[in-house]
Every structure is written in structure tokens, then in C-alpha cells.
Amino acid sequence: MEDTKAAAVLPDSFLLMHEARRGLLMLLDGHSGSKCLVLESALGGMINRVLSDGHGPGTSALKERGVVHIQELHENMSDGPDPPTFLKSVQHVIYLIRPSIQHTMRVARHVKGDITTSSKRNSSTNTGNSNAIQRHKVYFVPHTSLPCEQVCTRHTEQYMCGMA
């Protein structure tokens, strides 16, 4: 009898996967144009399982929503004089990370590096860097944390990461 009560309380894994898929696709649909999805390494496999439709990997769902590049978040993403090629070709850079100070610091350094490079590149054309500032969005999975939000805001100075 107790086993049936426990089974009734536990959510159906299919429903959880469906809700996670729906949430991710809605998040991507909220940003029109081309996108680079930057994932913390531990989330890559989970996202693939969530997006998989049973017929293969879920990359087609990402492509349908404008994701042209998927990049793993790592320390030296913004090293060098120019940003990586994939950053030059997208309108939005969307980060999916777990709420940890270490990952948030990596994202903040990457955002700062991209904005600085964009400013230098655009200073000769007087176009400014507002597009570079607004195109970075950070989403903490499965939830946000106040310390991570504070780190992102503090370390990107006036630049807003657009946390949600």
C-alpha cells in the first residue's frame, strides 16, 4: 500500500522531461535571430536528453530556433586579441550554467572580453558597443542564486548580463 502512495507522489519522468524541453525551447524562442548556446559541461548531456525526440539528438530543435553554434563553457574562451569566430556571427550569446560562483566568474570574464573587443572594433566606426552588451544572456539552471547574480553584475561593471 505504501509503494502505491510513493508512486503517486513522485512526478512522472516523462512529464518532467516535457516541461524541461518546453521551458528551454520557450527560452530560445524569446530571442529572435542567430544564437550561440554556451553550456556548462555538466549540462550538455542533460540538455541533449531533454531535447531528444527519440529519433536522435535534439540538435534539430535547436537549429529550428536559430542556434547556429553550441560551445562548452571553459576558462580561456575569450583569450587572444579577437573573440572566437562564432561570436562574430551571432546576434545572441546565451549561457546555461548551474548557479556557482566559479561558473559565473567565467561567464563574467567572457562577457567583459567580448564587450571590450567589440568596443575596440566599433570605436573606429562610432557604432558603440550597445549591441555587444545586450546580446549576452545568462540563465542559471535549475534556479538562480543571489550571490551569482551579484557576481555577474559586479564583475561586468556597467554591463548587464540579462539574468533570468
RABEL-V342459 format. One record per residue. D_FIRST is the distance of its C-alpha to the first C-alpha in whole Angstrom. Layout:
BEGIN
D_FIRST, D_FIRST
END
This chain:
BEGIN
0, 4, 5, 5, 7, 9, 10, 11, 13, 15, 18, 19, 22, 24, 24, 25, 28, 29, 29, 31, 33, 34, 35, 37, 39, 40, 41, 43, 44, 45, 48, 51, 53, 53, 50, 50, 46, 46, 43, 42, 41, 38, 37, 39, 36, 33, 36, 37, 33, 32, 36, 35, 35, 34, 38, 39, 39, 39, 43, 44, 42, 44, 47, 46, 46, 49, 48, 51, 50, 47, 48, 46, 47, 49, 52, 55, 54, 57, 60, 63, 66, 64, 60, 58, 59, 56, 56, 60, 58, 55, 55, 52, 50, 47, 45, 41, 40, 38, 39, 41, 45, 46, 45, 46, 49, 50, 49, 52, 54, 54, 54, 57, 59, 58, 60, 63, 64, 63, 66, 68, 68, 68, 71, 74, 73, 72, 69, 67, 63, 61, 59, 58, 57, 55, 54, 51, 48, 45, 41, 39, 36, 33, 35, 38, 39, 42, 44, 44, 45, 48, 49, 49, 51, 53, 54, 55, 58, 58, 56, 53, 50, 49, 45, 42
END
